[in-house]
């Protein structure tokens, strides 16, 4: 796993002063496919640059928004917003997206 990723997750945790839980970290190719991940996902072992996170009270939209905004402030390159968790990555491209109503909306 990428050290920059781990350090940034810790910074998010420190900023929020709240527990952070890893929903999905590095995935083998089989599990990545099972989860609907991109075939070149940053979750794959060859990259180790992505994780999905949630926090205490993740059922609350407010808590997910707080987590997302903290991750954005820390400077993750990739940020995805889901119903009960967020995706963060330190890959080489800046991207933002939301999963809403079963459809991905790519912001950039």
PAMIRO-101997 format. One line per 5 residues: number of its first residue (from 1); their letters; for each residue x negated, y negated, z of N, C-alpha, C, O, CB. Coordinates in Angstrom, 3 decimals, always signed. Atoms other than C-alpha are relative to their C-alpha. Glycine has a CB too. Layout:
<atoms>
NUM> A> X Y Z X Y Z X Y Z X Y Z X Y Z; ...
</atoms>
This chain:
<atoms>
1> XXXXX> -0.855 +1.182 +0.000 +0.000 +0.000 +0.000 -0.896 -1.238 +0.000 -1.968 -1.247 +0.604 +0.970 -0.002 +1.234; +0.755 +1.230 +0.165 -1.202 -3.481 -0.836 -0.057 -0.788 +1.312 +0.975 -1.031 +1.939 +0.618 -0.856 -1.111; +0.185 +0.707 -1.265 -2.650 -5.373 +2.151 +0.704 -1.362 +0.006 +1.254 -1.769 +1.030 -1.488 -0.185 +0.279; -0.687 +1.296 +0.082 -1.273 -8.729 +0.952 +1.494 +0.162 +0.295 +2.094 -0.677 +0.967 -0.204 -0.635 -1.398; -1.412 -0.284 -0.248 +2.224 -7.205 +0.990 +0.255 +0.148 +1.499 +1.187 -0.450 +2.038 +0.437 +1.279 -0.748
6> XXXXX> -0.154 -0.242 -1.441 +1.805 -6.022 +4.593 -0.161 -1.301 +0.786 +0.616 -1.583 +1.698 -1.028 +1.047 +0.488; +0.239 +1.261 -0.708 +0.401 -9.365 +5.729 +1.170 -0.970 -0.167 +1.545 -1.657 +0.783 -1.290 -0.651 -0.503; -1.140 +0.898 +0.229 +3.280 -11.290 +4.148 +1.247 +0.471 +0.742 +2.014 -0.349 +1.247 +0.297 -0.105 -1.496; -1.134 -0.525 -0.777 +5.868 -8.987 +5.734 -0.155 -0.402 +1.465 +0.816 -0.803 +2.106 +0.099 +1.555 -0.132; +0.249 +0.401 -1.387 +4.248 -9.684 +9.114 +0.284 -1.489 +0.196 +0.828 -1.885 +1.227 -1.455 +0.320 +0.399
11> XXXXX> -0.268 +1.442 -0.098 +4.438 -13.437 +8.430 +1.501 -0.285 +0.024 +1.954 -1.181 +0.736 -0.656 -0.748 -1.174; -1.463 +0.147 -0.022 +8.168 -13.114 +7.705 +0.526 +0.363 +1.383 +1.366 -0.339 +1.946 +0.669 +0.893 -1.089; -0.422 -0.442 -1.328 +8.614 -11.210 +10.952 -0.321 -1.058 +1.053 +0.503 -1.356 +1.918 -0.678 +1.331 +0.362; +0.403 +1.041 -0.951 +6.680 -13.874 +12.873 +0.871 -1.247 -0.145 +1.260 -1.854 +0.853 -1.478 -0.366 -0.203; -0.820 +1.183 +0.262 +8.672 -16.678 +11.241 +1.406 +0.156 +0.577 +1.945 -0.774 +1.178 +0.079 -0.266 -1.504
16> XXXXX> -1.358 -0.246 -0.489 +12.022 -15.100 +12.122 +0.045 +0.395 +1.469 +1.085 +0.285 +2.118 +0.650 +1.076 -0.823; +0.069 -0.521 -1.367 +10.850 -13.716 +15.485 +1.062 +1.082 +0.217 +1.800 +1.084 +1.202 +0.182 -1.143 +1.026; -1.012 -1.053 +0.017 +12.962 -10.671 +14.722 -0.614 +1.256 -0.618 -1.521 +1.166 -1.445 +1.274 -0.452 -0.792; +0.476 -1.248 +0.600 +12.366 -7.006 +13.904 +0.325 +0.034 -1.486 +1.380 -0.430 -1.921 +0.623 +1.216 +0.709; -0.185 -0.212 +1.434 +11.941 -6.198 +10.209 -0.070 +1.506 -0.232 -0.966 +2.171 +0.287 -1.086 -0.779 -0.862
21> XXXXX> -0.038 -1.429 +0.291 +12.834 -2.729 +8.922 -0.252 +0.240 -1.482 +0.305 -0.448 -2.338 +1.350 +0.606 +0.420; +0.253 -0.392 +1.389 +11.485 -1.116 +5.758 +1.100 +0.965 -0.420 +1.245 +2.041 +0.159 -1.423 +0.652 -0.169; -1.066 -0.840 +0.548 +14.417 +0.302 +3.790 -0.594 +0.981 -1.000 -0.233 +2.157 -1.022 +1.102 -0.863 -0.670; +0.657 -0.827 +1.009 +12.251 +1.611 +0.952 -1.354 -0.619 -0.305 -1.446 -1.802 -0.635 +0.869 +0.125 -1.297; +1.348 +0.491 +0.274 +8.499 +1.305 +0.484 -0.531 +0.626 -1.275 +0.067 +0.497 -2.343 -0.944 +0.301 +1.177
26> XXXXX> +0.560 -0.694 +1.161 +6.285 +3.299 -1.828 +0.861 +1.225 -0.284 +1.233 +1.963 +0.628 -1.496 +0.408 +0.242; -0.860 -1.114 +0.420 +8.317 +5.842 -3.815 -0.732 +0.874 -1.010 -1.432 +0.375 -1.891 +1.325 -0.525 -0.607; +0.489 -0.901 +1.047 +7.266 +8.921 -5.732 +0.875 -0.223 -1.239 +1.994 -0.722 -1.116 +0.036 +1.520 +0.471; -0.789 +0.218 +1.219 +8.436 +8.843 -9.383 +1.407 +0.602 +0.062 +2.364 -0.007 -0.417 -0.734 +0.578 -1.182; -1.322 -0.624 -0.099 +11.292 +11.267 -8.632 +0.959 -0.881 +0.799 +2.073 -1.160 +0.356 -0.110 +1.390 +0.651
31> XXXXX> -0.887 +0.788 -0.854 +12.694 +9.163 -5.797 +0.266 -1.383 -0.596 +1.356 -1.933 -0.439 -0.601 -0.140 +1.401; -0.202 +1.286 +0.657 +12.180 +5.948 -7.720 +1.117 +0.095 -1.036 +1.964 -0.794 -1.125 -1.303 -0.476 -0.663; -1.063 -0.224 +0.984 +14.360 +7.345 -10.521 +1.342 +0.185 +0.707 +2.357 -0.371 +0.289 -0.320 +1.235 -0.880; -1.212 -0.235 -0.791 +16.904 +8.549 -7.951 +0.605 -1.311 +0.498 +1.825 -1.474 +0.507 -0.310 +0.914 +1.189; -0.457 +1.283 -0.540 +17.111 +5.030 -6.503 +0.327 -1.023 -1.086 +0.736 -2.145 -0.788 -1.050 -0.568 +0.922
36> XXXXX> -0.297 +0.916 +1.100 +17.552 +3.484 -9.948 -1.097 -1.009 -0.270 -0.864 -2.037 -0.906 +1.265 -0.726 +0.283; +1.123 +0.913 +0.196 +14.111 +1.864 -9.921 -0.496 -0.007 -1.433 -0.338 +0.969 -2.167 -1.132 +0.368 +0.923; +0.617 +0.151 +1.317 +12.404 +0.608 -13.052 -1.110 +1.040 -0.153 -1.763 +1.393 +0.830 -0.561 -1.445 -0.193; +1.004 -1.061 +0.185 +10.070 +3.198 -14.599 -1.421 -0.482 +0.284 -2.324 +0.336 +0.459 +0.074 +0.542 -1.419; +1.304 +0.546 -0.356 +7.135 +0.848 -13.911 +0.117 -0.861 +1.268 -0.564 -1.876 +1.411 -0.578 -0.833 -1.176
41> XXXXX> -0.308 +0.727 -1.228 +8.434 -0.309 -10.507 -1.243 -0.245 +0.853 -2.140 +0.595 +0.926 +1.032 +0.761 +0.805; +1.073 +0.296 -0.950 +6.085 -2.007 -8.068 +0.095 +0.870 +1.253 -0.824 +0.853 +2.073 +0.037 -1.473 +0.389; -0.122 -0.952 -1.105 +7.380 +0.570 -5.540 -0.857 +1.251 -0.228 -1.157 +1.967 +0.727 +1.466 +0.400 +0.187; +0.741 -1.227 +0.322 +5.391 +3.316 -7.312 -1.404 -0.024 +0.597 -1.999 -1.091 +0.749 -0.084 +0.189 -1.521; +1.326 -0.075 -0.630 +2.125 +4.559 -5.742 -1.113 -0.682 -0.789 -2.058 -1.202 -0.196 -0.366 +1.431 +0.209
46> XXXXX> +1.084 +0.616 +0.781 +0.027 +3.257 -8.641 -0.096 -1.506 +0.246 -1.138 -2.112 -0.004 +0.208 +0.265 -1.494; +0.008 +1.425 -0.312 +1.008 -0.277 -7.596 -0.017 -0.247 +1.512 -0.912 -0.917 +2.027 +1.215 -0.680 -0.627; -0.109 +0.215 -1.449 +2.097 -0.192 -3.929 +0.221 -1.460 +0.371 -0.268 -1.930 +1.398 -1.242 +0.504 +0.686; -0.154 +1.446 -0.166 +3.210 -3.806 -4.234 +1.391 -0.435 +0.444 +1.652 -1.635 +0.530 -0.333 -0.680 -1.278; -1.388 +0.388 -0.289 +6.896 -3.683 -3.216 +0.577 +0.775 +1.172 +0.180 +1.902 +1.468 +0.871 +0.212 -1.226
51> XXXXX> -0.785 -0.662 -1.037 +9.199 -2.889 -0.362 +1.369 -0.675 +0.085 +1.534 -1.833 -0.300 -0.734 -0.048 +1.380; -1.326 +0.541 -0.268 +12.851 -3.367 +0.495 +0.118 -0.141 +1.506 -0.247 +0.768 +2.252 +1.143 +0.915 -0.590; -0.031 +0.325 -1.422 +13.503 -4.962 +3.866 +1.400 -0.371 +0.468 +2.224 -0.879 -0.292 -0.957 -1.136 +0.297; -1.190 +0.532 -0.661 +16.332 -5.593 +6.267 -0.427 -0.426 +1.395 -1.551 -0.151 +1.815 +1.175 +1.059 +0.048; +0.302 +0.472 -1.338 +16.477 -7.145 +9.702 +1.146 +0.357 +0.932 +2.188 +0.845 +0.494 -0.257 -1.520 +0.002
56> XXXXX> -1.081 -0.221 -0.957 +18.508 -6.810 +12.861 +1.223 -0.796 -0.446 +1.105 -1.951 -0.855 -0.434 -0.408 +1.443; -1.226 +0.669 +0.419 +22.104 -7.665 +12.074 +0.143 -0.080 -1.503 +0.785 -0.994 -2.020 +0.052 -1.376 +0.577; +0.023 +0.037 +1.468 +21.622 -6.818 +8.383 +1.394 +0.077 -0.612 +1.562 -0.240 -1.789 -0.846 +1.138 -0.532; -1.366 -0.039 +0.522 +25.384 -6.290 +8.021 +0.555 -1.426 -0.138 +1.587 -1.634 -0.775 +0.913 +0.853 +0.927; -0.431 +1.394 +0.068 +25.687 -10.079 +8.409 -0.650 -0.680 -1.211 -1.874 -0.687 -1.341 -0.361 -0.753 +1.314
61> XXXXX> +0.535 +0.706 +1.179 +25.321 -12.032 +5.142 -0.956 -1.109 +0.438 -1.965 -1.360 -0.221 +1.155 -0.594 -0.858; +0.857 +1.073 -0.512 +23.827 -14.874 +7.201 -1.404 +0.526 +0.288 -2.391 -0.131 -0.042 +0.610 -0.618 +1.277; +1.313 -0.576 -0.320 +21.015 -12.595 +8.418 -0.782 +0.360 -1.259 -1.998 +0.176 -1.308 +0.167 +1.242 +0.877; +0.675 -0.347 +1.257 +20.243 -11.380 +4.892 -0.503 -1.276 -0.681 -1.606 -1.299 -1.227 +0.960 +0.786 -0.949; +0.419 +1.277 +0.585 +20.128 -14.982 +3.659 -1.206 -0.556 +0.751 -2.150 -1.044 +0.129 +1.163 -1.018 +0.023
66> XXXXX> +1.146 +0.462 -0.795 +17.797 -15.933 +6.528 -1.262 +0.774 -0.359 -2.335 +0.186 -0.497 +0.293 +0.144 +1.503; +1.138 -0.840 +0.368 +15.522 -13.017 +5.650 -0.523 -0.386 -1.381 -1.731 -0.514 -1.581 +0.394 +1.490 +0.026; +0.375 +0.384 +1.366 +15.535 -13.969 +1.956 -0.738 -1.339 -0.002 -1.790 -1.470 -0.628 +1.251 -0.080 -0.902; +0.612 +1.330 -0.026 +14.734 -17.625 +2.675 -1.366 +0.019 +0.676 -2.277 -0.695 +0.257 +0.917 -0.987 +0.714; +1.306 -0.131 -0.657 +11.915 -16.663 +5.053 -1.015 +0.627 -0.952 -2.160 +0.180 -1.026 +0.119 +0.849 +1.289
71> XXXXX> +0.899 -0.655 +0.959 +10.419 -14.347 +2.413 -0.392 -0.962 -1.114 -1.532 -0.946 -1.578 +0.664 +1.257 -0.597; +0.312 +0.988 +1.036 +10.647 -17.126 -0.163 -1.003 -1.027 +0.533 -1.929 -1.421 -0.175 +1.290 -0.709 -0.487; +0.912 +0.972 -0.611 +8.919 -19.549 +2.216 -1.412 +0.566 +0.115 -2.386 -0.161 -0.081 +0.512 -0.416 +1.385; +1.311 -0.644 -0.143 +6.075 -17.065 +2.786 -0.684 +0.143 -1.356 -1.912 +0.180 -1.420 +0.146 +1.380 +0.667; +0.602 +0.011 +1.327 +5.555 -16.854 -0.975 -0.098 +1.323 -0.728 -1.064 +1.558 -1.453 -1.317 -0.543 +0.105
76> XXXXX> -0.025 -1.233 +0.795 +6.466 -13.426 -2.319 +0.245 -0.346 -1.465 +0.993 -1.275 -1.768 +1.095 +0.979 +0.521; -0.198 +0.233 +1.437 +6.284 -13.265 -6.125 +1.368 +0.487 -0.456 +2.084 -0.241 -1.143 -1.096 +0.697 -0.813; -1.288 -0.569 +0.366 +9.309 -10.996 -6.578 +0.928 +0.011 +1.196 +0.544 +0.424 +2.290 -0.168 +1.412 -0.555; -1.006 +0.004 -1.059 +12.478 -11.450 -4.539 +1.344 +0.391 -0.590 +1.835 -0.234 -1.530 +0.086 -1.389 +0.688; -1.320 -0.439 +0.422 +15.727 -9.574 -4.982 +0.957 -0.015 +1.175 +0.594 +0.385 +2.281 -0.065 +1.397 -0.618
81> XXXXX> -1.013 +0.116 -1.046 +18.919 -10.166 -2.994 +1.059 +1.068 -0.213 +1.692 +1.126 -1.267 +0.640 -1.415 +0.006; -0.990 -1.072 +0.040 +21.158 -7.179 -2.239 +0.983 -0.204 +1.155 +0.818 -1.121 +1.959 -0.685 +1.408 +0.084; -1.053 +0.158 -1.010 +24.188 -6.706 +0.004 -0.527 +0.090 +1.438 -0.139 -0.713 +2.286 +1.068 +1.055 -0.210; +0.459 -0.214 -1.379 +22.321 -5.431 +3.102 -1.514 -0.008 +0.154 -2.023 +0.307 +1.230 +0.532 +1.302 +0.510; +1.465 +0.056 -0.077 +18.619 -5.847 +2.289 -0.531 -0.906 -1.101 +0.211 -1.342 -1.981 -0.622 +1.422 -0.117
86> XXXXX> +0.651 +0.736 +1.081 +16.131 -7.765 +0.173 -1.173 +0.821 -0.527 -1.724 +1.663 +0.182 -0.477 -1.400 +0.485; +1.204 -0.572 +0.612 +13.387 -6.625 -2.200 -1.053 -1.096 +0.022 -0.765 -2.249 -0.300 +0.270 +0.527 -1.479; +1.128 +0.927 +0.087 +9.978 -8.288 -1.883 -1.146 +0.708 -0.701 -1.335 +1.915 -0.543 -0.436 -0.507 +1.414; +1.206 -0.582 +0.585 +6.857 -7.763 -3.949 -1.061 -1.062 -0.222 -0.784 -2.261 -0.255 +0.326 +0.699 -1.318; +1.154 +0.858 +0.245 +3.418 -9.198 -4.565 -0.568 +0.272 -1.388 -1.761 +0.090 -1.629 -1.080 +0.216 +1.079
91> XXXXX> +0.409 -0.251 +1.381 +3.302 -8.241 -8.234 -0.401 -1.294 -0.697 -0.273 -2.380 -0.132 +1.128 +0.685 -0.774; +0.562 +1.127 +0.723 +1.863 -10.539 -10.862 +0.986 -0.930 -0.676 +0.572 -1.868 -1.357 -0.905 +0.500 -0.997; -0.967 +0.882 +0.661 +5.103 -12.122 -12.032 +0.992 -0.577 +1.020 +1.410 +0.101 +1.959 +0.761 +0.768 -1.111; -0.994 +0.657 -0.850 +7.442 -14.599 -10.370 +1.378 +0.379 -0.535 +1.676 +0.154 -1.708 -0.198 -1.570 +0.026; -1.343 -0.385 +0.435 +10.994 -13.266 -10.487 +0.967 -0.045 +1.179 +0.598 +0.208 +2.326 -0.013 +1.410 -0.632
96> XXXXX> -1.078 +0.045 -0.986 +14.281 -13.684 -8.641 +1.240 +0.618 -0.621 +1.549 +0.377 -1.788 +0.280 -1.462 +0.475; -1.231 -0.605 +0.490 +17.465 -11.658 -8.958 +0.936 +0.309 +1.147 +0.541 +0.344 +2.313 -0.300 +1.267 -0.790; -1.062 -0.345 -0.946 +20.717 -10.780 -7.228 +0.749 +1.191 -0.580 +0.992 +1.251 -1.785 +0.971 -1.219 +0.266; -0.913 -1.067 +0.413 +22.743 -7.580 -7.367 +1.373 -0.392 +0.523 +1.596 -0.460 +1.732 -0.455 +1.427 +0.544; -1.344 +0.446 -0.391 +26.372 -8.675 -7.376 +1.031 +0.744 -0.825 +0.981 +0.732 -2.054 +0.161 -1.536 -0.182
101> XXXXX> -1.049 -0.742 +0.699 +29.380 -6.547 -8.227 -0.547 +1.105 -0.881 +0.017 +1.407 -1.933 +0.822 -0.938 -0.834; +0.603 -1.089 +0.762 +27.121 -3.743 -9.438 -0.813 -0.450 -1.204 -1.298 +0.386 -1.967 +1.060 +0.923 -0.456; +0.762 +0.523 +1.140 +25.389 -6.031 -11.963 -1.155 -0.864 +0.493 -1.028 -1.618 +1.458 +0.914 -0.815 -0.945; +1.152 +0.836 -0.318 +21.964 -7.601 -11.838 +0.136 -1.347 -0.694 +0.449 -1.430 -1.882 -1.315 +0.695 -0.416; +0.040 +1.358 +0.531 +21.820 -11.350 -12.296 -1.429 -0.486 +0.195 -1.884 -0.673 +1.324 +1.056 -0.956 +0.714
106> XXX> +1.392 +0.442 -0.059 +18.303 -12.478 -13.141 -0.046 -1.518 -0.072 +0.443 -2.122 -1.026 -0.836 +0.630 -1.147; +0.091 +1.453 -0.070 +17.578 -16.051 -12.133 -1.225 -0.493 -0.763 -1.158 -1.484 -1.491 -0.055 -0.470 +1.464; +1.228 +0.221 +0.767 +14.015 -16.070 -13.492 -0.986 +1.078 +0.349 -2.097 +1.093 -0.180 -0.601 -1.397 +0.275
</atoms>
